[in-house]
């Protein structure tokens, strides 16, 4: 496990990563996807939790529009 760091230290690391991606001409979308993926990978179960929330929202919308009966 990594040692605890402050928000300021995290901010500095993110700024350095962003600057490096600009220096290397990395597309913003690629950088953001990589950052989001790294965040999710560091939080076990978070990806599945978000997917579950999205599925529930989609099912609620389908029910709301009368395209599926209530279970």
C-alpha positions, 0 to 999 in steps of 0.5 A: 500500500502507498503511504498517505499523501496530502491533497496538495501532494496529489495535486502536484502529482496530477499537475506533473502528469498533465504537464508530461502528457502535454509535453508528449502531445498526448490527447486530452481524452486519452489522458483523462481516460487513463487517469479515470481508469487508474483511479477506478483500478485503485478502488476495488469494486468501484467500477462495478458499483458505478455500473450497477448505478448506471444499470438501475438508472437505465431500468428506471428510465425504461419503466418511467417511459412504460417500456417495461413492467415493474418487477 
